[in-house]
Amino acid sequence: MPPSPDPVTLRTPPVTPSVVVVGAGPRGTGFLERIAANAPSLYDGLPLDIHLVDPFPPGAGRIWRRDQSPLLWMNSMAEDVTMFTDDSVVLEGPVRPGPALDAWARDITAGRTRLAAASPAESAADRAGLLAEIAALTGQSFPSRRVQSAYLSWVYERTVAALPSGVRVHLHPTHALRVSGPREGRQRVLLAGRAEPLEADLVVLTLGHLDAEPDREQMELAGFARRHGLRHLPPDFTADSDLSALPAGEPVIVRGFGLAFVDLMVLLTEGRGGHYTGGEDPADELVYHPSGREPVLHVGSRRGVPYHSKIGYGLAGERPPLPRFLGPAQIDALLARAERPDYTRDIRPLVEKELGFAHYHRLFTAHPGRTRVGWADFEEKYAAAAPGSPSLDALVSAAVPDPADRLDLAALDRPLDGARFASYEALQGGLRAYITQDLARRHDPAHSADLGVFLGLLSVYGQLVRLGDLGDPGGRWHGFFSYLASGPPGPRLRQLLALSRAGVVRFLGAGTTVEADERRAVFRAGSASVPGEYVEARALVEARLPDPSPERTLSPLLRSLYDEGAVAISAAGLVRVDPGDGRLVERDGRPHPRRFSLGPYTTARSSGAFTRPRTGGPAFRQNDATARTALTLLAEASARTVRTPSPDAARRLLTRRTGPTSPSEAGR
């Protein structure tokens, strides 16, 4: 009779458990970091294959790849960028601290860490230039995107090195074309250039920003341009656009006044040989000297103004205690309702109450001389007043004498509403005055209530993520957040003012409209700010990212899932996911047990794949939840497949089954 088998001596599985991660940029890297952090406690030393699929370099991905113009910056200061968790992040997994971008730069310069390798095409001069940029970086610097690319590459390498020994990473520098497979079985991921698909237990999509087919309006404008020999650049990532099609000296209508416009402005001015002088002191005007190769940019948008400048100072003193009126308890209550919550009726009032609380907490605690009552008295009455009610307006008017110190979200959102200018020349002066005032306020700590609102915006975003598309129908909240909190660095707006004074940039105003004039064979733009006046041009640029909707995405993988009914789409055109763990929701309403998705194209989109240290990082929380769910599922799958554990795993299994075998085991 054969001897009884040892309780932990089992057969080796024929297939190693595996995960395919499609997208190896910052979000994919963040997910991988959470796998590394959680695997020791949830995966028990078992083997795992992770396949990363992305034609762009891991860590940086497409948007942050290193081979971009050094003129393109981040819109965050170096001290405000981290890829690592801290104790402000609410998550189940372990916190794994790491350096923010500025600390990493100091480590590189001091030789305490090394610069990650770039592509073989990077020249010695390019690398030396990058190292010089890193050496010059301070916490208050706005780094170039290639510096951020180097940081992300380093984070990726550190993350891979932190994975347990049984976890192997396989890179596939190509595109994923299709995902198939039964709901309860292994998935098959077809890759471009590979005959056999990858087989995996789970698939995680971290696709980042998506390219898209043009919508009906863009198709009509493109057809008009072809018929008349005009130039039309549809929505795109600016660094990938062919700007050589825009000739020097000619007018160009630009629709969009956000960060894509800022990139366009930079590449068509400094990128064409222009330069700035002066302005070393913020009180001095910056002067732009054209090269003669620039087009003339006529820019407008719905708001008619650029995104608000980044705040140019740090927090001094007490931080608003957030969340206060929109926190986990309020989100739980909204989700528990029998009827679907309405954004305007049920959610927006809580958002406005939270932002007002953050604003006035900062005003009363940091600038008490500009208030008439004590904070405790104001807070009690503020908590009792309904958002937008006459009683709240009366409370604020009585307690805050200067209207400039009161929070007016509508005026912040639409500063040109109702404003009319006699001519385009008058509009230019009016917009320059507005931008100058915005710059001054956003760099003056005397207005640090604005910083309170910024912190409130981050807190609100972190809570709304749990509501999925309920918290942002039509993308209104995301647009407002980006406009108020994700604007350009102050130096970029100073450059915009200089370009306006030089006549290289011209403002169109709010409510910008664009028409295709068949008779004159030109694009024609007008606005509500200067009724009855128009600008004509033979070139039109849509300065914004493409609509992320899977209905028109150029991602073959996501498009195939949409066509097959394997993804559901929200009213805002986003991919529906379970807000708890990121599972893809199919058109029949069921979350898929083996497919997950994270990123800006989903209903659980967060404010970014990386964030400021000590601000909660909702993307980090999402990454952690998805990684823990994935590891738990993989561990369960492994348990169903008999295996031979490693010696350490065998000891842990025996300990769980029989208790500690020695005093030293009991202490482990």
QUITA-V919743 format. One line per field, one symbol per residue. ss: DSSP state (H for helix, E for strand, - for the rest). phi: phi as a letter, one per 40 degrees, with the letter a starting at -180 (. if undefined). psi: psi as a letter, one per 20 degrees, with the letter a starting at -180 (. if undefined). A space follows every 10 residues. Layout:
# QUITA-V919743
ss = ???
phi = ???
psi = ???
This chain:
# QUITA-V919743
ss = --------E- -------EEE EE---HHHHH HHHHHHHHHH HH-----EEE EEE------- ---------- --EEEEEHHH -E-------- ---------- HHHHHHHHHH ---------- ---HHHHHHH HHHHHH---- -EEEHHHHHH HHHHHHHHHH HH----EEEE EE---EEEEE ------EEEE E------EEE -EEEE----- -E---HHHHH HHHHHHHH-- EEE----HHH --HHH----- EEEEE---HH HHHHHHHH-H HH--EEEE-- -----EEEE- -----EEEEE ---------- ---------- -------HHH HHHHHH---- --HHHHHHHH HHHHHHHHHH HHHHHH-HHH ----HHHHHH HHHH-----H HHHHHHHHH- --HHH---HH HHH------- ---HHHHHHH HHHHHHHHHH HH--HHH-HH HHHHHHHHHH HHHHHHHHHH H-HHHHHHHH HHHHH----H HHHHHHHHHH H---EEEEE- --EEEEE--- -EEEEE-HHH ----EEE-EE EE-------- --E--HHHHH HHH-----E- ----E-E--- --EEE----- EEEEEEE--- -E-------- E------HHH HHHHHHHHHH HHHHHHHHHH ---E--HHHH HHHHHHHH-- --HHHH--
phi = .ccccdcbcb ccccbcdabb bchbcdcccc ccccccccdd cbbfgccabb bbbacbccgc gccbdccbcc ccbcbbcdcb babbcacccc accccbcacc dccccccccc gcabcccccd cccccccccc cccccccbcc ccccccccdc ccccdccccc cccdcccbbb cbcaccbabb hcdbbccbbc bcgbccccba cbbbcbcgcb cacccccccc cccdcccbgc bbbcdacdcc ccccccccgc cbcbbhbccc cdcddcccbd cbgcabbggc cdccccbcbc cgbccbcbba accgbcdcdd cbaccbgccd cbcbbbbdcc cdcccccccc cccccbbddc cccccccccc dcccccbccb bbbccccccc ccccccdgcd ccdccccccb ccdccccbcc cccbcbdgcb bcaccccdcc ccccccccdc ccbbccbccc cccdcccccc dcccdccgcc cacggccdcc dcccbbccdd dccccdcccc ccgcbbcchc gcbbbccccc facbbbaccb dgbbbbacab bccaccdcdc cbcccccccc ccccgcbbbc ccgbccbccc bgccccccgc cccbbbabic cbcbcbcicb acdgbgfdcc ccdccccccc cccccccccc bdabccdccc cccccccbgc cadccccc
psi = pqqpqqijor qpqhppqqpp oookbhghhh ghhhghhigh hiikjqqppp opopirpqfh aghjqhlrpi iprrkqqhij oqjqqajipo qhrqpnqrqr ghhghhhghi jirqpqqaqi iprhggghhg hggghiprhj qoqrhhghgh ghggggghgh hiqqhipqpp pnmaqphqpr qqhjaqqpop qpjpgpqppq hqppomibpq qqqqagghgg hggggghjkr poorprohii qniiioqqiq qpppopkbhh gggggghieh ikirrqrajh phiqpqppoq iijqrooopr aghjqrqqqq pkrrppbppp nqqginahgh gggghiqhqp qpggghghhh ghhghggggh ggghhhlhij rirqgggggg hghiqqpjqh hggggghhhn hohiiqonhg hghmhjpipp qhrhghhggg hhgghggggg gijoiikihh hggghhgggg ghghhhicih ilpjjggggg gghhikarqg hhhhhgghhg hijhppphaq kpqpqonhgi lrqpprrihm piqqpqqjqp pomrqqpjpi hjqjohghgh hghijiqqpr hjkqppqoig jjppprhjip ppijprppai jrikqaiqhr rqqkjhmhhg gggggggggg hgghhghhhi oqrorrgghg ghghghhirp irhhhhi.
